[in-house]
Amino acid sequence: MSIFKVPMTIRSTQRLGQIARTLTRHGFGHIVGRLKLRRYIPWPGRLRRLGVSTLPGAHRTETTLGMRLVAIAEELGPTFVKLGQVLSSRPDILSGDLMDDLRMLQDQVAPFPTEQAYEIIRQDLKRDVKELFCEFEPVPLASGSVAQTYLAKTRDNQKVVVKVRRPHIENTIKLDMYLLQKLAVSIEKHIPELRPYRPTAIIQDAAKTLFREIDFLNEATVTDQIHAFFKDDPRIIIPDIRWDLTTSRVMTMTYVGGQKFFDAVGDPAMVLDRKKLGETLIETFIGQVLELGVFHADLHPGNLKILPPDRLGLVDFGMAGQIDSSRRVMFIMLLTAGYYRYMDMVVDLLTEMDAITDETPVELLKRDLTILLDKIQALPLEQMNFNLVFNEIVSLARANHVLLPRDFLMMGKSLVMVSGTAMILNPSIKLTDVVVPKVRQALAKLVGPSNLKREALLAMWHGGQMIRDLPHQVREIGRKLIRGQLRTQLDVVQMDNMMQEVDRSSNRLSAAIIVGSLIIGSSIIFHTKVGPNWYGLPLLGLTGYLVAGIMGFWLVVAILRSGKLS
């Protein structure tokens, strides 16, 4: 359903007008025109923006496309900033230059008053801040578009970080995501060249990510899982969630000490075991992916602490990836099929993951994959570059209209980020020497007897359920066939839109007939001078002309607003 066929509140109409004005101002007036959004711009604004600003590329020629998208996101607020950040991790959709520009989006905004944070804590935890904490720094450590964090100390003298969600951010995000979902449908309808990129799927994915991020219980759960996984590993420090001080809007976790990554690495006086730190970082990430199935998806140096000489602290689990056992097995099968050049199997696996689109040239994809795999296998292990391999894979996917699953992309992007950080610690590190043993260990668990036994039991249960239900289903189909009750449902594409257009056209035609009839009837009354009269003029005739004028004006406005005058 198009966005223009749903009831529009004043707030959503105003927001659409703001989006349309911002897009037009930054050189996307042609998109606004094709989506018929210009109707939401007030008339003075339309007159000011007529002309070159509505033409593609005619505005802000001094900036790149990515820089204009960054400006639009920052102007429209947190929802669009987060959408830009999600897109910056989709190399299968955007080119490298665009992603580089979108990575410039900063999640640093002006802080909201600390008094409001106190009130949110009081509402959610049912007690005043002074009762919950013996110390609470009033100046936030950081302020983002979704939340800001504070340093505090609990009544049991534990140093903690308190993360508080911005007031009213949920309503803003709900409205924006509702409008973006409707706009994505409209884009697929009116801009067919963007259809292969599945705008609706992108927006749905971004909405899921964003709503998970604003519910701190999700981040707290991920943090708690990873903390439990590494609790017996002395090399890794993960924050411990204080569940007694955590809600969907407030999250409290233990403070991770140590030095900031670049402060520690750049200090020549600090004694660090760089080789061990690099290996620990790689092993930590691989363990999260292949054993736990939940991983920190934003392990850049800003989210790492170093506790000299050889311990690492991981913080900020707001962006996390999840990959279940079936996905992990599928990923392993993809690697195996690629290694042995079973390209038909590769395509089948990609199809099962809904990565193959209608625009994908399957035979060309097989050929390109074979060439790329030959190149990768020819490289010596010591020259293997994860960043190069990842970029070539996503470039191939984008060129062949293959939409890789988001969890695989997050995993690949995170591996590139982790390997780059590990090489800062130890430029001579051989990543394959660290990765291959961990992969073999994880593979042994995934295809080991216990896992295979579980999969076999699940398969037997599903098979048994199907066999049990089959006679009943066949009997029901036979009964309906004998009684003539077996029906087939046929959905005609765009039939709803067609029926709505017919209804609207018939309503306008009826209104036009009524207007014409009122004018004719009023003219007859004027000619016959039927009373009562008002200043010598027939009152009924005047009333008929007035009603006809109002209805006619309304009809013309409706036609003009629909954009279908011609």
PADREN-565831 format. One record per residue (C-alpha): x, y, z; residue in three letters. Coordinates in steps of 0.001 Angstrom, whole numbers, padded with zeros to 6 digits, always signed. Example, Ala and Ser with C-alpha at 12.3 -4.5 7.8 and 13.67 -1.06 7.14 Angstrom:
BEGIN
+012300-004500+007800ALA/+013670-001060+007140SER/
// end
This chain:
BEGIN
+000000+000000+000000MET/+001300+003440-000887SER/+002020+005974+001815ILE/-000583+008259+000264PHE/-003399+005743+000847LYS/-003122+005713+004645VAL/-004565+008255+007061PRO/-001968+010988+007646MET/-001826+012781+010981THR/-000715+016392+011205ILE/+002580+015298+012762ARG/+003386+012727+010075SER/+002411+015163+007308THR/+004707+017804+008777GLN/+007516+015268+009077ARG/+007062+014228+005445LEU/+007238+017890+004478GLY/+010500+018253+006427GLN/+011948+015154+004711ILE/+010892+016435+001281ALA/+012357+019904+001905ARG/+015645+018461+003161THR/+015988+016110+000179LEU/+015230+018949-002248THR/+017667+021324-000565ARG/+020493+018798-000915HIS/+019919+018074-004597GLY/+017426+015178-004526PHE/+014431+017121-005840GLY/+014042+014623-008696HIS/+013478+011842-006128ILE/+010933+014036-004307VAL/+009138+014607-007606GLY/+009026+010944-008602ARG/+007706+009958-005171LEU/+005087+012758-005368LYS/+006269+014193-002043LEU/+006234+017796-003207ARG/+002596+018112-002135ARG/+003792+018022+001489TYR/+006000+021097+001012ILE/+004117+024353+001776PRO/+003474+026552-001294TRP/+006063+029244-000353PRO/+008697+026525+000001GLY/+007790+025037-003364ARG/+008097+028382-005146LEU/+011519+029022-003605ARG/+012776+025628-004735ARG/+011467+025510-008288LEU/+014136+025309-010941GLY/+017641+023879-010815VAL/+017390+022529-007285SER/+014877+019917-008439THR/+017235+018503-011055LEU/+019637+015650-010258PRO/+023173+016827-009751GLY/+022245+020493-010198ALA/+022676+021339-006509HIS/+025767+021231-004334ARG/+028041+020190-007175THR/+031000+020823-004909GLU/+030111+017826-002679THR/+030003+014096-003289THR/+026833+012014-003169LEU/+027928+010439+000123GLY/+028602+013823+001744MET/+025135+015023+000753ARG/+023610+011862+002270LEU/+025573+012520+005477VAL/+024259+016111+005586ALA/+020672+014871+005085ILE/+020994+012263+007855ALA/+022482+014731+010342GLU/+019769+017280+009559GLU/+016876+014817+009889LEU/+017972+013402+013226GLY/+018818+010152+015039PRO/+016702+007754+012960THR/+018385+008809+009735PHE/+021828+008845+011376VAL/+021317+005238+012465LYS/+019991+004320+008999LEU/+023149+005793+007474GLY/+025300+003809+009903GLN/+023443+000593+009001VAL/+023958+001288+005283LEU/+027657+001958+005903SER/+027966-001728+006827SER/+026272-002954+003624ARG/+029053-003220+001015PRO/+026821-005479-001066ASP/+024558-002483-001716ILE/+026775+000605-001646LEU/+030096+001344-003266SER/+033243+001827-001178GLY/+033240+005625-001603ASP/+029663+005918-000360LEU/+030370+003705+002641MET/+033471+005719+003510ASP/+031400+008922+003512ASP/+028596+007377+005578LEU/+031115+006177+008167ARG/+031735+009877+008866MET/+028305+010047+010517LEU/+029020+010921+014118GLN/+026806+009625+016888ASP/+027733+012570+019102GLN/+024990+015118+019768VAL/+024326+017782+022359ALA/+023583+016183+025749PRO/+020134+016386+027262PHE/+019854+017798+030818PRO/+021062+015454+033541THR/+017924+016276+035547GLU/+015928+014436+032869GLN/+018269+011445+033246ALA/+017639+011489+037007TYR/+013882+011477+036381GLU/+014091+008528+033933ILE/+016164+006562+036461ILE/+013648+007380+039208ARG/+010686+006324+037033GLN/+012249+003023+035938ASP/+014052+001963+039119LEU/+011397+003371+041512LYS/+013990+005077+043696ARG/+015861+008341+043685ASP/+019387+008492+042255VAL/+020806+009421+045657LYS/+019297+006257+047160GLU/+020670+004021+044389LEU/+024180+005471+044057PHE/+026557+006959+046575CYS/+028271+008868+043728GLU/+026886+009970+040370PHE/+028885+012237+038043GLU/+026484+014898+036679PRO/+028555+015447+033516VAL/+027964+012597+031025PRO/+030897+010526+029772LEU/+029401+010502+026266ALA/+026223+011695+024582SER/+024833+009912+021526GLY/+021698+010174+019433SER/+020016+007374+021391VAL/+021502+007572+024901ALA/+024126+009107+027113GLN/+026320+007508+029750THR/+027393+008501+033254TYR/+030047+007326+035685LEU/+028715+006348+039109ALA/+029365+004266+042214LYS/+026751+001970+043735THR/+025902+001715+047414ARG/+028087-001414+047639ASP/+031074+000664+046363ASN/+031153-000813+042863GLN/+032247+001544+040091LYS/+029697+001407+037285VAL/+028664+003024+034019VAL/+024999+004046+033739VAL/+023474+004347+030267LYS/+020217+006345+030017VAL/+018002+006512+026937ARG/+017099+009915+025531ARG/+013633+011093+026540PRO/+010905+010657+023889HIS/+013366+009097+021402ILE/+011135+006043+020980GLU/+008185+008052+019604ASN/+010444+009915+017177THR/+011956+006672+015871ILE/+008545+004984+015560LYS/+007183+007836+013442LEU/+010286+008006+011236ASP/+010450+004247+010678MET/+006726+004148+009853TYR/+007213+006848+007220LEU/+010420+005258+005885LEU/+008709+001878+005486GLN/+005909+003494+003488LYS/+008394+005493+001435LEU/+010335+002301+000668ALA/+007158+000757-000773VAL/+006639+003900-002837SER/+010265+003777-004055ILE/+009825+000203-005283GLU/+006673+001268-007100LYS/+007808+004558-008680HIS/+011605+004102-009053ILE/+012059+000649-010651PRO/+015843+001020-011022GLU/+016146+000854-007207LEU/+013861-002177-006888ARG/+016665-004805-007062PRO/+018170-003329-003891TYR/+014990-004201-001947ARG/+014383-000878-000158PRO/+011624-002388+001997THR/+013950-005148+003236ALA/+016681-002597+004011ILE/+014281-000424+006026ILE/+012869-003446+007867GLN/+016402-004532+008740ASP/+017299-001022+009918ALA/+014085-000844+011970ALA/+014901-004146+013673LYS/+018428-002975+014455THR/+017278+000387+015774LEU/+014461-000929+017960PHE/+016831-003514+019416ARG/+019331-000763+020164GLU/+016881+001481+022010ILE/+015748-001418+024206ASP/+018684-001734+026586PHE/+017529-005165+027735LEU/+018798-006526+024404ASN/+022256-004993+024834GLU/+022329-006112+028467ALA/+021496-009699+027437THR/+024251-009790+024810VAL/+026767-008301+027253THR/+025770-010834+029886ASP/+026126-013752+027443GLN/+029608-012696+026345ILE/+030608-011974+029967HIS/+029547-015494+030980ALA/+031406-016996+027993PHE/+034717-015340+028953PHE/+034352-015312+032738LYS/+037054-017979+033190ASP/+039438-016415+030673ASP/+041850-014111+032553PRO/+042926-012412+029299ARG/+039502-010837+028632ILE/+037528-008343+030734ILE/+033825-007933+029881ILE/+031438-005634+031830PRO/+029124-007386+034256ASP/+025480-006287+034030ILE/+023861-005059+037239ARG/+020392-006474+036576TRP/+019015-004879+039751ASP/+019779-001475+038171LEU/+018806-002251+034561THR/+015575-001708+032613THR/+014672-001095+028964SER/+015648+002590+029384ARG/+018453+002354+031949VAL/+021429-000016+031832MET/+024030-000308+034562THR/+027250-002281+034111MET/+030567-002553+035880THR/+033270-000124+034806TYR/+036143-001588+032778VAL/+039400+000075+033725GLY/+042660+000154+031817GLY/+044001+002469+029145GLN/+042350+003572+025925LYS/+043702+001575+023002PHE/+045629+004300+021196PHE/+046849+005852+024464ASP/+048404+002525+025438ALA/+049792+001671+021997VAL/+051239+005159+021532GLY/+052981+005279+024915ASP/+056573+004018+024493PRO/+056998+003779+028262ALA/+054125+001302+028637MET/+055131-002360+028772VAL/+052837-004372+026479LEU/+052949-007940+025198ASP/+051781-006914+021716ARG/+052055-010405+020229LYS/+049830-011916+022924LYS/+047344-009009+022761LEU/+046951-009422+018977GLY/+046417-013172+019234GLU/+043952-012711+022114THR/+041890-010246+020101LEU/+041620-012598+017105ILE/+040867-015667+019238GLU/+038258-013726+021207THR/+036358-012754+018078PHE/+036543-016203+016443ILE/+035362-017804+019679GLY/+032347-015496+019840GLN/+031369-016252+016232VAL/+031948-019988+015974LEU/+031306-021156+019538GLU/+029000-018691+021273LEU/+027054-017530+018194GLY/+026843-013965+019534VAL/+029601-011489+018749PHE/+030630-007879+019283HIS/+030102-006374+015819ALA/+031874-003064+016445ASP/+035297-004007+017790LEU/+037146-000905+016658HIS/+039948+000520+018861PRO/+037501+002951+020522GLY/+035686-000009+022100ASN/+038854-001670+023383LEU/+040710-001116+026639LYS/+044224-002392+027329ILE/+045192-003557+030812LEU/+049006-003867+030694PRO/+050771-006000+029914PRO/+048548-008502+028092ASP/+044844-008169+028978ARG/+042030-006729+026860LEU/+038767-005082+027910GLY/+035763-005026+025551LEU/+033057-002369+025989VAL/+029887-001075+024274ASP/+027931-004080+022982PHE/+025173-001974+021418GLY/+026000-003352+017968MET/+026078-007136+018140ALA/+025661-009924+015618GLY/+024016-013287+016064GLN/+024559-016421+014012ILE/+022792-019606+015060ASP/+024117-023135+014614SER/+022255-023713+011337SER/+023710-020518+009871ARG/+027165-021525+011053ARG/+026790-024912+009383VAL/+025562-023182+006220MET/+028569-020874+006301PHE/+030875-023879+006646ILE/+029116-025601+003735MET/+029612-022471+001645LEU/+033326-022507+002388LEU/+033525-026234+001602THR/+031568-025919-001646ALA/+033721-022977-002709GLY/+036931-024818-001890TYR/+035953-027831-004007TYR/+034391-025643-006760ARG/+030860-027019-006305TYR/+029334-023889-007813MET/+025841-025364-008163ASP/+025898-026056-004430MET/+027113-022502-003754VAL/+024180-021100-005752VAL/+021735-023434-003969ASP/+023008-022288-000572LEU/+022804-018613-001579LEU/+019264-019187-002853THR/+018289-020823+000438GLU/+019629-017732+002217MET/+017468-015538-000064ASP/+020591-013882-001467ALA/+019880-014591-005162ILE/+017593-011988-006756THR/+015637-011943-010012ASP/+018420-009775-011477GLU/+021225-012242-010659THR/+022941-013766-013738PRO/+023525-017221-012240VAL/+025977-018556-014858GLU/+028000-015341-014794LEU/+028035-015508-010993LEU/+029465-019052-011107LYS/+032194-017945-013496ARG/+033137-014882-011433ASP/+033212-016945-008241LEU/+035517-019513-009826THR/+037935-016791-010955ILE/+037932-015142-007504LEU/+038447-018432-005638LEU/+041319-019365-007939ASP/+042952-016030-007113LYS/+042448-016453-003348ILE/+043778-020015-003260GLN/+046846-018994-005268ALA/+047895-016531-002550LEU/+050427-017807+000012PRO/+049040-017923+003543LEU/+051433-015229+004746GLU/+050100-012851+002085GLN/+046418-013463+002835MET/+044675-010115+003366ASN/+041209-010398+004940PHE/+040297-006859+003985ASN/+041170-007476+000315LEU/+039310-010799+000228VAL/+036211-009352+001894PHE/+036078-006326-000403ASN/+036443-008486-003517GLU/+033677-010839-002373ILE/+031198-008022-001717VAL/+032160-006267-004963SER/+031422-009476-006842LEU/+028117-009840-004991ALA/+027108-006260-005776ARG/+028042-006618-009460ALA/+025898-009756-009748ASN/+022951-008403-007696HIS/+023534-010876-004856VAL/+022254-009641-001486LEU/+024369-011381+001124LEU/+022717-012051+004534PRO/+023312-009269+007016ARG/+024770-011577+009671ASP/+027423-012782+007213PHE/+028243-009207+006246LEU/+028497-008153+009892MET/+030754-011112+010578MET/+033003-010324+007591GLY/+033140-006603+008357LYS/+033932-007315+012012SER/+036674-009788+011073LEU/+038270-007166+008833VAL/+038066-004622+011666MET/+039522-007039+014218VAL/+042346-008154+011916SER/+043256-004518+011215GLY/+043363-003742+014949THR/+045431-006881+015617ALA/+047961-005775+013008MET/+048288-002397+014768ILE/+049297-004334+017864LEU/+051565-006735+015999ASN/+052287-005960+012303PRO/+054038-009325+011853SER/+051078-011409+013061ILE/+050009-014253+010743LYS/+046245-014231+011059LEU/+045797-017673+009555THR/+048026-019189+012267ASP/+045548-017913+014851VAL/+042294-018381+012919VAL/+042749-021863+011400VAL/+043132-023772+014735PRO/+040070-022009+016187LYS/+038031-022794+013052VAL/+039055-026455+013161ARG/+038137-026634+016847GLN/+034731-025058+016208ALA/+034137-027324+013203LEU/+034823-030370+015334ALA/+032101-029235+017762LYS/+029581-028327+015077LEU/+029879-031645+013227VAL/+030694-033686+016315GLY/+028594-036616+017598PRO/+026555-034576+020105SER/+025541-031959+017553ASN/+024800-034540+014851LEU/+022712-036529+017344LYS/+020668-033430+018166ARG/+020114-032638+014458GLU/+019104-036245+013784ALA/+016569-036182+016639LEU/+015089-032925+015322LEU/+014843-034359+011794ALA/+013156-037512+013125MET/+010660-035444+015112TRP/+009736-033242+012128HIS/+009478-036302+009876GLY/+007273-038081+012393GLY/+004978-035066+012676GLN/+004630-034912+008889MET/+003878-038647+008585ILE/+001355-038433+011436ARG/-000522-035500+009888ASP/-000405-036748+006281LEU/-003426-039167+006393PRO/-005611-036541+008057HIS/-004631-033885+005484GLN/-005270-036267+002549VAL/-008681-037189+004016ARG/-009635-033518+004419GLU/-008617-032696+000853ILE/-010651-035694-000439GLY/-013772-034608+001499ARG/-013580-031044+000208LYS/-013032-032299-003338LEU/-016106-034541-003189ILE/-018271-031750-001718ARG/-017021-029190-004231GLY/-015502-027111-001431GLN/-011908-027209-002667LEU/-011019-023691-003688ARG/-007924-022023-005067THR/-007021-018508-004023GLN/-005575-016319-006756LEU/-003917-013031-005830ASP/-003640-010610-008729VAL/-000639-008303-008360VAL/-001632-004625-007897GLN/-005366-005567-007833MET/-005898-003644-004591ASP/-004333-000537-006096ASN/-006462-000949-009224MET/-009690-001272-007219MET/-008804+001784-005143GLN/-008153+003781-008310GLU/-011526+002667-009749VAL/-013306+003601-006497ASP/-011627+007009-006420ARG/-012419+007692-010077SER/-016077+006677-009661SER/-016400+008874-006569ASN/-015000+011874-008430ARG/-017273+011208-011391LEU/-020280+011027-009057SER/-019223+014293-007409ALA/-018855+015937-010823ALA/-022359+014781-011856ILE/-023782+016176-008598ILE/-022024+019515-009169VAL/-023391+019698-012728GLY/-026896+018812-011553SER/-026796+021477-008833LEU/-025730+024121-011355ILE/-028495+023119-013812ILE/-031140+022939-011079GLY/-030104+026309-009623SER/-030208+027881-013079SER/-033774+026587-013592ILE/-034803+028027-010194ILE/-033296+031409-011155PHE/-035137+031321-014487HIS/-038540+030471-012923THR/-037920+032830-009925LYS/-039229+030274-007408VAL/-039279+031724-003882GLY/-038403+032422-001206PRO/-036283+035364-002372ASN/-033389+037245-000830TRP/-032866+040745-002194TYR/-034895+039672-005193GLY/-032836+036529-005852LEU/-034149+032952-005339PRO/-032655+031653-002064LEU/-032751+027999-003212LEU/-030872+028883-006386GLY/-028203+030777-004466LEU/-027795+027852-002052THR/-027441+025434-004980GLY/-024743+027597-006600TYR/-022881+027875-003261LEU/-022904+024108-002648VAL/-021886+023448-006275ALA/-019030+025958-005955GLY/-017709+024371-002751ILE/-017923+020850-004174MET/-016338+021919-007456GLY/-013448+023622-005650PHE/-012897+020538-003483TRP/-012926+018327-006580LEU/-010337+020467-008398VAL/-008074+020532-005315VAL/-008311+016724-004977ALA/-007350+016249-008641ILE/-004439+018700-008359LEU/-003150+017046-005175ARG/-003230+013609-006810SER/-000843+014854-009479GLY/-003023+013312-012205LYS/-004433+016405-013878LEU/-002874+015511-017244SER/
// end
